[in-house]
Amino acid sequence: MHNGYAVVDFETTGLSPAYGHRVIEIGIVHVAPDGQVEESFETVVNPDRDLGPVHIHQLRGADMEGAPTFEDIAGTLVDRLRGRVLVAHNAPFEARFLHAEFDRLGVRSPFSEASRALCTMRLALEFLPGSGRKLADCCSAYDIELTDAHEALADARATSQLLAAYMATSADRSRWDTWGATAAGLTWPRVPSTGAGWLPRRRGGAAFTRSRVDRATDRMPAVDGSGAAFQYAALLDAALADGLLSTSETAALEALARDSGLTADQQRRLDHRYFDDLVEAVWADGILTIQEHIQLERVAALLGIPNDRLEYVVHSRKPGERRAAAAVESEDESVSLDESSIVSLTGEMRRGRAAIEADLARHGIRTAPAVTKKTTVLIAADVDSLSGKAKKARQYGIPILGEDVLEEALAAAR
């Protein structure tokens, strides 16, 4: 048994502490070793500089009135992290900022090596094969609600539920204990507490309206290859949150590529692959607006995508010929299941899910809590469901059938 997990999320003024960017909001969720949420904490943090992309994180100068600095809350922060497994979605990003903030205080944190933090984004490659890398995409596969994205505590809460879902479906319990033992062995600095209180963000303002290009990145596939390639793509996702890619963000991407050991040719190939995937995701609904075309042109220019490739990728195929992402309709409303099938369920069924899953198990049919590309069929209480699982099924072209269809199939098999 270990002390559990500290799931963290930071809002920051930019992409890289190497360019002077700072933490401006901290969200922490304590999770017990069995995956149960214990308590949560949040605070805005006064960075003593401009706040960066206000239109994304929705924090303004007035929100920093009375807010502690990082130095003010560093001692309390250490107390809330010490002895626990540090968990984040895109953990290297959070670890870099955490280490940089402590470094500014002349204190060495145990996260100079990002590998000491548990990354739910990397774990998606194992638990959600075929899924994308972004938090929203991973949460959809489990019907985990993600509200108020780009608020630190909201993202940390969603990540804690994602962690619990992974743990619940993991056959190897020892791996989590190993992470716990590693966390227990980390040496945290002794940072005196100033007694400064944590200040939650003021809520009630206008919510962040995501651009269609940003929403499209939720549907982009994971990147095969090294951890450096994975991190590079994730940083591109963050940079495109406003649908654009600024020159300073481009510089941060180049620095990450350089520091990660990516060659110029590897970075160029990643940029081209990313742009191809982005175009596919934007085109998924068969519509490309003028504004989206302009945004794609700007992204292409800042990624160094040649004009001829831009025109080919954007216009070479008709929408109907693009990646099949629409729902697959069952013409005869029937389903054939066998021991190779994987079934997922969504919605409030007439019978309890446990009873349905038991029936399926008696026939040797596996059920899974998440929708992935390996899912055979999604059984829904409402075939027009707007749940995260239903959206993922339509994205992957997985049939969505009603509960009655499944009951008929099971009755015929008895």
C-alpha positions as CSV (number, residue, x, y, z in Angstrom):
1,M,0.0,0.0,0.0
2,H,1.2,3.5,-0.7
3,N,0.1,7.1,-0.1
4,G,-1.9,7.5,-3.3
5,Y,-1.7,10.0,-6.1
6,A,-1.5,13.7,-6.5
7,V,-3.2,14.5,-9.9
8,V,-2.1,18.0,-11.0
9,D,-2.8,20.4,-13.7
10,F,-1.3,23.9,-14.3
11,E,-2.5,26.8,-16.3
12,T,0.5,28.8,-17.6
13,T,1.3,32.0,-19.4
14,G,2.7,30.0,-22.3
15,L,4.3,26.8,-23.5
16,S,7.8,26.8,-22.1
17,P,9.4,28.0,-18.9
18,A,12.6,28.4,-20.9
19,Y,11.0,31.5,-22.4
20,G,10.0,33.0,-19.1
21,H,6.5,31.5,-18.9
22,R,5.1,31.0,-15.5
23,V,2.4,29.0,-13.6
24,I,-0.7,31.0,-13.0
25,E,-3.1,28.4,-11.7
26,I,-2.7,25.1,-9.8
27,G,-5.3,22.3,-9.5
28,I,-4.6,19.2,-7.4
29,V,-6.7,16.1,-6.7
30,H,-5.6,13.6,-4.1
31,V,-6.6,10.1,-5.1
32,A,-6.3,7.0,-2.8
33,P,-4.4,3.9,-3.9
34,D,-7.7,2.3,-4.9
35,G,-8.6,5.2,-7.3
36,Q,-11.1,6.9,-5.0
37,V,-10.9,10.7,-4.9
38,E,-10.0,12.0,-1.4
39,E,-9.9,15.8,-1.6
40,S,-9.0,18.6,-4.0
41,F,-7.2,22.0,-3.9
42,E,-6.9,24.9,-6.3
43,T,-5.3,28.4,-6.4
44,V,-4.5,31.1,-8.9
45,V,-0.9,32.2,-8.7
46,N,0.4,35.7,-9.3
47,P,3.3,35.4,-11.8
48,D,4.3,39.0,-11.6
49,R,4.1,39.3,-15.4
50,D,1.4,39.4,-18.1
51,L,-0.9,36.4,-18.1
52,G,-0.5,35.2,-21.6
53,P,-3.5,33.8,-23.6
54,V,-6.3,35.3,-21.5
55,H,-8.9,34.2,-24.1
56,I,-8.0,30.6,-23.3
57,H,-7.6,30.3,-19.6
58,Q,-10.0,33.2,-18.8
59,L,-7.7,34.6,-16.1
60,R,-7.2,38.4,-16.0
61,G,-5.2,40.8,-14.0
62,A,-8.2,41.5,-11.7
63,D,-8.3,37.8,-10.9
64,M,-4.8,38.1,-9.4
65,E,-5.9,40.6,-6.7
66,G,-4.9,39.0,-3.4
67,A,-3.5,35.9,-5.2
68,P,-0.3,34.3,-3.7
69,T,2.9,34.1,-5.6
70,F,4.5,30.7,-6.2
71,E,6.9,31.4,-3.4
72,D,4.0,32.1,-1.1
73,I,2.5,28.7,-1.6
74,A,5.6,26.5,-2.4
75,G,5.7,25.1,1.1
76,T,2.1,24.0,1.1
77,L,2.4,22.7,-2.4
78,V,5.3,20.4,-1.4
79,D,3.2,19.1,1.6
80,R,0.4,18.3,-0.9
81,L,2.7,16.4,-3.3
82,R,5.2,14.7,-1.0
83,G,5.0,10.9,-0.8
84,R,2.4,10.7,-3.6
85,V,2.7,9.7,-7.2
86,L,2.6,12.8,-9.3
87,V,0.1,12.3,-12.1
88,A,-0.8,14.6,-15.0
89,H,-2.1,14.4,-18.6
90,N,1.0,15.3,-20.5
91,A,3.1,14.9,-17.4
92,P,6.4,16.1,-18.9
93,F,4.8,19.5,-19.5
94,E,3.6,19.9,-15.9
95,A,6.9,18.5,-14.6
96,R,9.0,21.0,-16.6
97,F,7.0,23.9,-15.1
98,L,7.0,22.5,-11.6
99,H,10.8,22.1,-11.7
100,A,11.3,25.6,-13.2
101,E,9.2,27.3,-10.6
102,F,11.2,25.6,-7.8
103,D,14.4,26.4,-9.6
104,R,13.5,30.1,-9.5
105,L,13.4,29.8,-5.7
106,G,16.8,28.1,-5.6
107,V,15.2,24.8,-4.7
108,R,15.7,21.5,-6.5
109,S,12.5,19.5,-7.1
110,P,12.6,15.7,-7.6
111,F,11.1,16.3,-11.1
112,S,14.1,17.3,-13.0
113,E,13.4,14.0,-14.7
114,A,9.9,14.0,-16.1
115,S,9.8,10.2,-16.2
116,R,9.2,10.3,-12.4
117,A,5.7,11.5,-13.0
118,L,2.9,9.2,-14.3
119,C,1.4,10.4,-17.6
120,T,-2.2,9.5,-18.4
121,M,-1.6,10.6,-21.9
122,R,1.1,8.0,-22.5
123,L,-1.0,5.4,-20.7
124,A,-3.7,6.0,-23.4
125,L,-1.5,4.2,-25.9
126,E,-2.0,1.1,-23.7
127,F,-5.5,1.4,-22.3
128,L,-7.1,3.2,-25.3
129,P,-5.5,1.9,-28.4
130,G,-6.5,4.0,-31.4
131,S,-7.6,6.9,-29.3
132,G,-6.2,10.4,-29.6
133,R,-3.8,11.9,-27.0
134,K,-5.8,14.9,-25.7
135,L,-7.6,14.8,-22.4
136,A,-11.0,15.4,-23.9
137,D,-10.6,12.6,-26.4
138,C,-9.4,10.1,-23.7
139,C,-12.3,11.1,-21.4
140,S,-14.9,10.6,-24.1
141,A,-13.9,7.0,-24.5
142,Y,-15.0,6.4,-20.9
143,D,-17.9,8.9,-20.8
144,I,-16.0,11.0,-18.4
145,E,-17.4,14.5,-18.4
146,L,-14.9,17.3,-19.0
147,T,-16.4,20.7,-18.2
148,D,-14.6,24.0,-17.9
149,A,-11.6,22.8,-19.9
150,H,-8.5,25.1,-19.4
151,E,-9.4,25.5,-15.7
152,A,-6.7,23.7,-13.7
153,L,-9.0,22.0,-11.2
154,A,-11.5,20.9,-13.8
155,D,-8.7,19.3,-15.9
156,A,-7.2,17.7,-12.8
157,R,-10.6,16.2,-11.8
158,A,-11.1,14.7,-15.2
159,T,-7.6,13.3,-15.2
160,S,-8.2,11.7,-11.8
161,Q,-11.2,10.0,-13.2
162,L,-9.2,8.8,-16.2
163,L,-6.6,7.4,-13.9
164,A,-9.2,5.6,-11.9
165,A,-10.6,4.1,-15.2
166,Y,-7.2,2.9,-16.2
167,M,-6.7,1.3,-12.7
168,A,-10.1,-0.4,-12.8
169,T,-9.3,-2.1,-16.1
170,S,-5.7,-3.0,-15.3
171,A,-4.9,-6.6,-14.8
172,D,-1.5,-5.9,-13.2
173,R,-2.0,-4.3,-9.8
174,S,1.6,-4.4,-9.0
175,R,2.5,-1.7,-11.5
176,W,0.6,0.9,-9.4
177,D,2.3,-0.3,-6.2
178,T,5.7,0.1,-8.0
179,W,4.8,3.7,-8.9
180,G,3.8,4.2,-5.2
181,A,7.2,2.9,-4.0
182,T,9.0,5.2,-6.4
183,A,7.1,8.2,-5.1
184,A,7.8,7.3,-1.5
185,G,11.5,7.2,-2.3
186,L,11.7,10.7,-3.8
187,T,13.4,13.4,-1.8
188,W,11.4,16.6,-1.6
189,P,13.0,19.8,-0.5
190,R,12.2,21.4,2.9
191,V,10.4,24.6,2.0
192,P,9.1,26.7,4.8
193,S,5.4,27.5,4.8
194,T,4.5,31.1,4.7
195,G,0.9,30.4,5.8
196,A,-0.4,32.1,2.7
197,G,-3.9,30.9,1.7
198,W,-4.8,29.4,-1.6
199,L,-7.2,31.5,-3.7
200,P,-9.6,29.7,-6.1
201,R,-10.3,31.5,-9.3
202,R,-13.4,33.7,-9.5
203,R,-16.0,32.0,-11.6
204,G,-19.1,33.2,-13.4
205,G,-17.4,34.9,-16.4
206,A,-17.9,33.9,-20.0
207,A,-16.7,30.4,-20.9
208,F,-13.9,29.9,-23.3
209,T,-15.3,29.3,-26.8
210,R,-13.1,26.7,-28.6
211,S,-12.4,27.2,-32.2
212,R,-13.3,24.4,-34.6
213,V,-9.6,23.9,-35.3
214,D,-9.0,23.4,-31.6
215,R,-12.0,21.0,-31.3
216,A,-10.6,19.1,-34.3
217,T,-7.4,18.4,-32.4
218,D,-9.5,16.3,-30.0
219,R,-10.0,13.8,-32.8
220,M,-6.4,13.5,-33.9
221,P,-4.7,10.2,-33.6
222,A,-1.8,9.5,-31.3
223,V,1.7,9.8,-32.8
224,D,3.7,6.6,-33.2
225,G,7.4,6.8,-32.4
226,S,9.5,8.1,-29.6
227,G,8.5,9.9,-26.4
228,A,10.0,13.1,-28.0
229,A,7.7,12.8,-31.0
230,F,4.7,12.3,-28.7
231,Q,5.6,15.4,-26.6
232,Y,6.1,17.5,-29.7
233,A,2.7,16.7,-31.0
234,A,1.1,17.3,-27.6
235,L,2.8,20.7,-27.5
236,L,1.4,21.5,-30.9
237,D,-2.1,20.6,-29.6
238,A,-1.7,23.2,-26.8
239,A,-0.3,25.8,-29.1
240,L,-3.3,25.5,-31.4
241,A,-5.9,25.9,-28.6
242,D,-6.8,29.3,-30.1
243,G,-6.8,27.9,-33.6
244,L,-3.6,29.8,-34.4
245,L,0.1,29.2,-34.0
246,S,2.1,32.3,-32.9
247,T,5.8,32.9,-33.7
248,S,6.7,32.6,-30.0
249,E,5.0,29.2,-29.9
250,T,6.8,28.1,-33.0
251,A,10.1,29.1,-31.3
252,A,9.1,27.0,-28.2
253,L,8.4,24.0,-30.4
254,E,11.7,24.3,-32.1
255,A,13.4,24.5,-28.7
256,L,11.6,21.4,-27.5
257,A,12.6,19.5,-30.6
258,R,16.2,20.5,-30.2
259,D,16.3,19.7,-26.5
260,S,14.6,16.3,-27.1
261,G,17.2,15.3,-29.7
262,L,14.9,15.5,-32.7
263,T,16.8,16.2,-35.9
264,A,15.5,18.9,-38.3
265,D,14.4,16.2,-40.7
266,Q,12.4,14.4,-37.9
267,Q,10.8,17.7,-36.9
268,R,9.8,18.4,-40.5
269,R,8.3,15.0,-40.9
270,L,6.3,15.4,-37.6
271,D,5.1,18.8,-38.8
272,H,3.9,17.4,-42.1
273,R,2.2,14.4,-40.4
274,Y,0.6,16.7,-37.8
275,F,-0.7,19.0,-40.5
276,D,-2.1,16.1,-42.5
277,D,-3.9,14.8,-39.4
278,L,-5.2,18.2,-38.5
279,V,-6.7,18.7,-42.0
280,E,-8.4,15.3,-41.8
281,A,-9.8,16.2,-38.4
282,V,-11.1,19.6,-39.5
283,W,-12.7,17.9,-42.6
284,A,-14.4,15.1,-40.5
285,D,-17.8,16.7,-40.8
286,G,-17.4,17.3,-44.5
287,I,-17.3,21.1,-44.2
288,L,-14.4,23.4,-44.5
289,T,-15.3,27.0,-43.7
290,I,-13.5,30.0,-45.1
291,Q,-12.2,30.9,-41.5
292,E,-10.9,27.3,-41.1
293,H,-9.1,27.5,-44.4
294,I,-7.5,30.8,-43.3
295,Q,-6.5,29.2,-40.0
296,L,-5.0,26.1,-41.8
297,E,-3.1,28.4,-44.1
298,R,-1.6,30.3,-41.1
299,V,-0.7,27.0,-39.4
300,A,0.9,25.7,-42.6
301,A,3.0,28.9,-42.9
302,L,4.3,28.7,-39.4
303,L,5.0,24.9,-39.7
304,G,6.8,25.5,-43.0
305,I,4.3,23.5,-45.0
306,P,5.0,24.2,-48.7
307,N,2.1,25.8,-50.6
308,D,1.8,22.9,-53.0
309,R,1.4,20.4,-50.1
310,L,-1.1,22.7,-48.4
311,E,-3.3,22.8,-51.5
312,Y,-2.9,19.1,-52.1
313,V,-3.8,18.1,-48.6
314,V,-6.7,20.5,-48.2
315,H,-8.2,20.1,-51.7
316,S,-7.1,16.8,-53.2
317,R,-10.1,14.8,-52.0
318,K,-13.8,15.4,-51.8
319,P,-15.2,15.4,-48.3
320,G,-17.1,12.2,-49.0
321,E,-13.9,10.4,-49.7
322,R,-12.2,11.5,-46.5
323,R,-11.6,9.3,-43.4
324,A,-14.8,7.5,-42.6
325,A,-15.8,9.1,-39.3
326,A,-19.6,9.1,-39.5
327,A,-21.7,6.6,-37.7
328,V,-22.2,3.2,-39.3
329,E,-25.9,2.5,-39.6
330,S,-27.0,-1.1,-39.3
331,E,-29.3,-1.8,-42.3
332,D,-31.1,-4.8,-40.7
333,E,-30.6,-3.8,-37.1
334,S,-28.9,-7.0,-36.2
335,V,-25.7,-7.9,-34.7
336,S,-23.5,-11.1,-34.7
337,L,-21.3,-11.5,-31.7
338,D,-18.8,-14.2,-30.8
339,E,-15.8,-14.7,-28.5
340,S,-13.7,-12.3,-30.6
341,S,-16.2,-9.4,-30.1
342,I,-15.8,-6.5,-27.7
343,V,-19.0,-4.7,-26.6
344,S,-19.3,-1.4,-24.8
345,L,-22.4,0.0,-23.2
346,T,-23.7,3.6,-22.8
347,G,-26.7,5.1,-21.2
348,E,-29.2,4.0,-18.6
349,M,-30.4,0.5,-19.7
350,R,-33.7,-1.0,-18.7
351,R,-31.7,-3.8,-17.2
352,G,-28.7,-3.0,-15.0
353,R,-25.4,-3.0,-16.8
354,A,-24.1,-5.7,-14.5
355,A,-26.8,-8.1,-15.6
356,I,-26.2,-7.4,-19.3
357,E,-22.4,-7.8,-18.9
358,A,-23.0,-11.1,-17.0
359,D,-25.2,-12.4,-19.9
360,L,-22.5,-11.5,-22.4
361,A,-19.8,-13.1,-20.3
362,R,-21.9,-16.4,-20.2
363,H,-21.6,-16.4,-24.0
364,G,-17.9,-15.7,-23.9
365,I,-18.3,-12.1,-25.2
366,R,-16.1,-9.5,-23.7
367,T,-17.3,-6.1,-22.5
368,A,-15.1,-3.0,-22.1
369,P,-15.7,0.2,-20.2
370,A,-14.1,2.4,-23.0
371,V,-14.8,2.7,-26.7
372,T,-11.6,2.2,-28.8
373,K,-11.0,1.2,-32.4
374,K,-11.1,-2.5,-31.2
375,T,-14.7,-2.2,-30.1
376,T,-17.1,-4.3,-32.2
377,V,-20.3,-2.6,-31.3
378,L,-21.7,0.0,-28.9
379,I,-25.0,-0.9,-27.3
380,A,-26.9,2.3,-26.3
381,A,-30.1,3.0,-24.4
382,D,-30.5,5.7,-27.0
383,V,-29.0,5.1,-30.5
384,D,-28.9,8.9,-31.0
385,S,-27.0,9.4,-27.8
386,L,-24.7,12.3,-27.4
387,S,-22.5,10.6,-24.9
388,G,-18.8,10.6,-25.2
389,K,-18.8,6.9,-26.0
390,A,-21.4,7.4,-28.8
391,K,-19.3,10.3,-30.3
392,K,-16.2,8.1,-30.3
393,A,-18.1,5.2,-31.9
394,R,-19.3,7.5,-34.7
395,Q,-15.8,8.9,-35.1
396,Y,-14.4,5.3,-35.5
397,G,-17.2,4.0,-37.6
398,I,-18.4,1.5,-35.0
399,P,-22.1,0.4,-35.1
400,I,-24.4,1.8,-32.5
401,L,-27.3,-0.5,-31.7
402,G,-30.2,-0.4,-29.3
403,E,-30.7,-2.5,-26.2
404,D,-33.5,-4.4,-27.9
405,V,-31.2,-5.6,-30.7
406,L,-28.7,-7.0,-28.1
407,E,-31.5,-8.7,-26.2
408,E,-32.8,-10.4,-29.3
409,A,-29.3,-11.6,-30.2
410,L,-28.8,-13.0,-26.7
411,A,-32.2,-14.7,-26.7
412,A,-31.4,-16.4,-30.0
413,A,-28.1,-17.6,-28.6
414,R,-29.7,-19.3,-25.6
